[in-house]
């Protein structure tokens, strides 16, 4: 670890990233790009999906409540676990959908209590989840909760080590920004060790996109070799790249790329403004559901 890098700057980055994450909190289910480009198929797919909250079996959960009374000092209740995990989505086959909303639910369930959980209380937590969610949904959720707990424990140690090694220099230079980005990369690698590569990419897609946006923006502002006009152009490029990666809609990067390509094809046609507007509106309806269109209204995708 480089000793001359500021941990304070990293903390500032993380705070801004977390704020951006919550501003972009949206939901949708995971499915193929092909299905999402057809509105009828898309609505039918959405109807097949459910959430942990809808599948939670309270009678079996209550039985766990009673059996766990012998363990004193549990940092969770059945109700608190339900409230934290209820928004996690399940696909039409009952599999847990790993996305940004699942990440928020995991944080809600574990962020404040992970350092209060020992092996015994974790076992009770896993049993509670499996009993309330019989079948693979419960098995997958319990495994995910266990892996995320392991990651939070490791992340706490990681933060303590790097805080102790940091100096008090609060100046954001290109060198310090690069060092903080290296720390973030190490944190990403730590996630993969405890959660797995594929699960990490799905859970942290938006968080990582927000972090990249912040690093790119800070590097740009620290660059004194560019003119004001060049910086403004770079800002627009960074913003566009961020939009292309960060929206909390399933398969968003691929679908956004496809939409932009088809939109450009419409714009390249020599036709009247009214017809062009109608075709763009039809493309939007074909590419995204009504719920999604409300969520991305601020992007003004129909603007020519």
C-alpha positions as CSV (number, residue, x, y, z in Angstrom):
1,X,0.0,0.0,0.0
2,X,1.3,3.5,-0.8
3,X,1.9,5.4,2.3
4,X,1.4,8.9,0.9
5,X,-2.2,8.4,-0.2
6,X,-5.0,10.0,1.7
7,X,-7.6,7.9,3.3
8,X,-9.8,11.0,3.8
9,X,-10.1,11.4,0.1
10,X,-11.2,7.8,-0.3
11,X,-13.8,8.3,2.4
12,X,-15.1,11.3,0.5
13,X,-15.3,9.3,-2.7
14,X,-17.2,6.5,-0.9
15,X,-19.7,8.9,0.7
16,X,-20.5,10.5,-2.7
17,X,-20.7,7.1,-4.4
18,X,-23.1,5.9,-1.7
19,X,-25.3,9.0,-2.2
20,X,-25.3,8.4,-5.9
21,X,-26.3,4.8,-5.4
22,X,-29.4,5.7,-3.4
23,X,-30.4,8.4,-5.9
24,X,-30.3,5.7,-8.6
25,X,-32.3,3.2,-6.6
26,X,-34.7,1.6,-9.1
27,X,-36.0,-2.0,-9.6
28,X,-36.7,-4.5,-12.4
29,X,-36.2,-8.1,-13.0
30,X,-33.3,-9.9,-14.8
31,X,-34.1,-11.3,-18.3
32,X,-32.7,-11.4,-21.8
33,X,-32.2,-8.4,-24.1
34,X,-34.4,-10.0,-26.7
35,X,-37.3,-10.3,-24.4
36,X,-36.9,-6.8,-23.2
37,X,-37.1,-5.3,-26.6
38,X,-40.7,-6.5,-27.0
39,X,-43.2,-4.8,-24.7
40,X,-45.7,-7.7,-24.6
41,X,-43.0,-10.2,-23.8
42,X,-41.6,-7.8,-21.2
43,X,-44.9,-7.3,-19.3
44,X,-45.5,-11.0,-19.4
45,X,-42.1,-11.7,-18.0
46,X,-42.6,-9.1,-15.2
47,X,-45.9,-10.8,-14.2
48,X,-44.0,-14.1,-13.6
49,X,-41.6,-12.5,-11.2
50,X,-42.1,-12.1,-7.5
51,X,-40.3,-11.0,-4.3
52,X,-39.1,-12.6,-1.1
53,X,-41.8,-10.6,0.7
54,X,-44.6,-12.3,-1.3
55,X,-43.1,-15.8,-0.8
56,X,-42.2,-15.5,2.9
57,X,-44.1,-18.2,4.8
58,X,-44.9,-16.6,8.2
59,X,-46.2,-19.8,9.9
60,X,-42.8,-21.5,9.4
61,X,-41.0,-18.3,10.4
62,X,-43.0,-18.2,13.7
63,X,-41.8,-21.7,14.5
64,X,-38.2,-20.5,14.2
65,X,-39.0,-17.6,16.5
66,X,-40.0,-20.0,19.2
67,X,-37.1,-22.4,18.7
68,X,-34.5,-19.6,18.9
69,X,-35.7,-18.1,22.2
70,X,-33.0,-20.2,24.0
71,X,-30.3,-18.1,22.4
72,X,-30.0,-14.8,24.2
73,X,-28.9,-11.5,22.7
74,X,-29.7,-12.1,19.0
75,X,-29.1,-8.9,17.1
76,X,-32.0,-9.6,14.7
77,X,-35.6,-10.6,14.8
78,X,-37.6,-12.5,12.3
79,X,-39.5,-9.4,11.5
80,X,-36.3,-7.3,10.9
81,X,-34.9,-10.0,8.6
82,X,-38.2,-10.0,6.7
83,X,-38.3,-6.2,6.4
84,X,-34.7,-6.1,5.1
85,X,-35.0,-8.9,2.5
86,X,-38.6,-8.5,1.4
87,X,-37.7,-6.5,-1.7
88,X,-35.3,-9.0,-3.1
89,X,-36.7,-10.3,-6.4
90,X,-37.2,-13.9,-7.5
91,X,-37.4,-14.9,-11.2
92,X,-40.1,-17.0,-12.7
93,X,-38.1,-20.1,-11.7
94,X,-37.8,-19.1,-8.0
95,X,-34.1,-18.0,-8.3
96,X,-32.8,-15.0,-6.4
97,X,-32.2,-12.1,-8.8
98,X,-28.9,-10.4,-8.0
99,X,-29.1,-6.7,-8.7
100,X,-28.6,-3.4,-7.0
101,X,-31.8,-3.8,-5.0
102,X,-30.5,-7.1,-3.6
103,X,-27.4,-5.3,-2.5
104,X,-29.4,-2.6,-0.7
105,X,-31.4,-5.3,1.0
106,X,-28.2,-7.1,2.1
107,X,-26.9,-3.9,3.6
108,X,-30.1,-3.3,5.4
109,X,-30.0,-6.8,6.8
110,X,-26.3,-6.9,7.9
111,X,-24.5,-3.5,7.8
112,X,-25.4,-2.6,11.4
113,X,-25.2,-6.1,12.9
114,X,-22.5,-8.0,11.0
115,X,-19.9,-7.6,13.8
116,X,-22.5,-8.9,16.4
117,X,-23.0,-12.2,14.6
118,X,-21.1,-15.3,15.8
119,X,-21.4,-18.8,14.3
120,X,-24.3,-19.7,16.5
121,X,-26.4,-16.6,15.7
122,X,-25.5,-17.0,12.0
123,X,-26.8,-20.6,12.0
124,X,-30.1,-19.3,13.5
125,X,-30.3,-16.6,10.8
126,X,-29.7,-19.2,8.1
127,X,-32.3,-21.5,9.5
128,X,-34.9,-18.7,9.8
129,X,-34.4,-17.8,6.1
130,X,-34.6,-21.4,4.9
131,X,-37.7,-22.2,6.9
132,X,-39.5,-19.0,5.8
133,X,-38.4,-19.5,2.2
134,X,-38.5,-23.3,1.5
135,X,-36.7,-24.6,-1.6
136,X,-33.9,-23.0,-3.6
137,X,-35.0,-19.4,-2.8
138,X,-34.2,-20.0,0.8
139,X,-31.0,-21.9,0.1
140,X,-29.7,-19.2,-2.3
141,X,-30.7,-16.3,0.1
142,X,-29.0,-17.9,3.1
143,X,-25.9,-18.5,1.1
144,X,-25.9,-15.0,-0.2
145,X,-26.4,-13.6,3.3
146,X,-23.5,-15.7,4.6
147,X,-21.1,-14.6,1.8
148,X,-22.1,-11.0,2.3
149,X,-21.5,-11.2,6.0
150,X,-18.0,-12.7,5.4
151,X,-17.3,-9.8,3.0
152,X,-18.4,-7.1,5.5
153,X,-16.1,-8.6,8.1
154,X,-13.2,-8.5,5.6
155,X,-14.1,-5.0,4.5
156,X,-14.0,-3.7,8.0
157,X,-10.5,-5.1,8.5
158,X,-9.5,-3.6,5.1
159,X,-10.7,-0.2,6.1
160,X,-9.0,-0.2,9.5
161,X,-5.7,-1.2,7.9
162,X,-5.8,1.5,5.2
163,X,-7.0,4.2,7.7
164,X,-4.0,3.4,9.9
165,X,-1.6,3.7,6.9
166,X,-3.1,6.9,5.5
167,X,-1.5,10.3,6.1
168,X,-3.4,13.6,6.8
169,X,-2.7,15.2,3.4
170,X,-6.1,16.2,2.1
171,X,-5.0,17.5,-1.3
172,X,-6.6,15.7,-4.3
173,X,-3.9,15.3,-6.9
174,X,-3.9,13.0,-9.9
175,X,-1.5,10.8,-8.0
176,X,-3.7,10.6,-4.9
177,X,-6.8,10.0,-7.0
178,X,-5.0,7.1,-8.7
179,X,-3.9,5.7,-5.3
180,X,-7.5,5.9,-4.1
181,X,-8.7,4.1,-7.2
182,X,-6.2,1.4,-6.5
183,X,-7.7,1.0,-3.1
184,X,-11.1,0.7,-4.6
185,X,-9.8,-2.0,-7.0
186,X,-8.5,-3.9,-4.0
187,X,-11.9,-3.6,-2.4
188,X,-13.5,-5.0,-5.6
189,X,-11.1,-8.0,-5.5
190,X,-12.0,-8.5,-1.8
191,X,-15.7,-8.8,-2.8
192,X,-14.9,-11.4,-5.4
193,X,-13.1,-13.5,-2.9
194,X,-16.0,-13.6,-0.5
195,X,-19.1,-13.3,-2.8
196,X,-17.8,-14.7,-6.1
197,X,-17.0,-13.0,-9.4
198,X,-20.4,-13.3,-11.1
199,X,-22.4,-12.4,-8.1
200,X,-20.2,-9.4,-7.4
201,X,-20.5,-8.0,-10.9
202,X,-24.3,-8.2,-10.7
203,X,-24.7,-6.8,-7.2
204,X,-22.2,-4.0,-7.5
205,X,-22.7,-3.0,-11.2
206,X,-24.2,0.4,-10.3
207,X,-21.9,1.0,-7.3
208,X,-18.9,0.4,-9.4
209,X,-20.2,2.6,-12.2
210,X,-20.8,5.4,-9.7
211,X,-17.3,5.0,-8.3
212,X,-15.8,5.1,-11.8
213,X,-17.7,8.3,-12.6
214,X,-16.4,9.9,-9.5
215,X,-12.8,8.9,-10.2
216,X,-13.0,10.0,-13.8
217,X,-14.5,13.4,-12.8
218,X,-11.9,14.1,-10.1
219,X,-9.1,13.2,-12.5
220,X,-10.5,15.6,-15.0
221,X,-10.8,18.4,-12.6
222,X,-7.2,17.8,-11.4
223,X,-5.9,17.9,-15.0
224,X,-4.4,21.3,-15.6
225,X,-3.3,20.5,-19.2
226,X,-6.8,20.8,-20.7
227,X,-8.6,24.0,-21.8
228,X,-12.0,24.8,-20.4
229,X,-13.6,23.7,-23.7
230,X,-11.7,20.4,-23.6
231,X,-12.8,19.8,-20.1
232,X,-16.4,20.4,-20.9
233,X,-16.3,17.9,-23.7
234,X,-14.7,15.4,-21.4
235,X,-17.3,16.0,-18.8
236,X,-20.0,15.2,-21.4
237,X,-18.2,12.0,-22.4
238,X,-17.9,10.9,-18.8
239,X,-21.5,11.7,-18.1
240,X,-22.7,9.7,-21.2
241,X,-20.5,6.7,-20.2
242,X,-21.9,6.8,-16.7
243,X,-25.5,6.9,-18.0
244,X,-24.6,3.9,-20.2
245,X,-23.6,1.8,-17.2
246,X,-25.3,3.0,-14.1
247,X,-29.1,2.8,-14.4
248,X,-30.7,0.2,-12.2
249,X,-32.6,-1.6,-14.9
250,X,-31.9,-5.2,-15.8
251,X,-29.4,-5.6,-18.7
252,X,-29.3,-1.8,-18.9
253,X,-25.9,-1.4,-20.6
254,X,-26.7,-3.7,-23.4
255,X,-30.3,-2.4,-23.9
256,X,-29.2,1.3,-23.7
257,X,-26.6,0.6,-26.4
258,X,-29.1,-1.1,-28.6
259,X,-31.6,1.7,-28.1
260,X,-29.0,4.4,-29.0
261,X,-28.1,2.5,-32.2
262,X,-31.7,2.2,-33.3
263,X,-32.4,5.8,-32.4
264,X,-29.5,7.0,-34.5
265,X,-30.9,5.0,-37.4
266,X,-34.2,6.9,-37.1
267,X,-32.4,10.2,-36.8
268,X,-30.4,9.5,-39.9
269,X,-33.5,9.1,-42.0
270,X,-34.7,12.1,-44.1
271,X,-38.2,12.5,-42.7
272,X,-40.5,15.1,-41.2
273,X,-40.1,16.0,-37.6
274,X,-43.6,14.6,-36.7
275,X,-42.9,11.2,-38.2
276,X,-39.4,11.1,-36.6
277,X,-41.0,11.9,-33.2
278,X,-43.6,9.2,-33.6
279,X,-41.0,6.6,-34.5
280,X,-38.8,7.6,-31.6
281,X,-41.8,7.2,-29.3
282,X,-42.6,3.8,-30.7
283,X,-38.9,2.8,-30.2
284,X,-39.1,3.8,-26.6
285,X,-42.3,1.8,-26.0
286,X,-40.7,-1.2,-27.7
287,X,-37.5,-1.0,-25.8
288,X,-38.7,-0.3,-22.2
289,X,-41.8,-1.0,-20.1
290,X,-44.0,1.9,-18.9
291,X,-42.5,1.5,-15.4
292,X,-39.0,1.8,-16.7
293,X,-39.8,4.8,-18.8
294,X,-41.0,6.6,-15.7
295,X,-37.7,5.8,-14.0
296,X,-35.6,7.1,-16.8
297,X,-37.8,10.0,-17.7
298,X,-35.0,12.4,-16.6
299,X,-32.7,11.1,-19.4
300,X,-35.0,12.5,-22.1
301,X,-34.2,9.6,-24.5
302,X,-36.7,10.8,-27.1
303,X,-34.9,14.1,-27.4
304,X,-33.4,14.6,-30.9
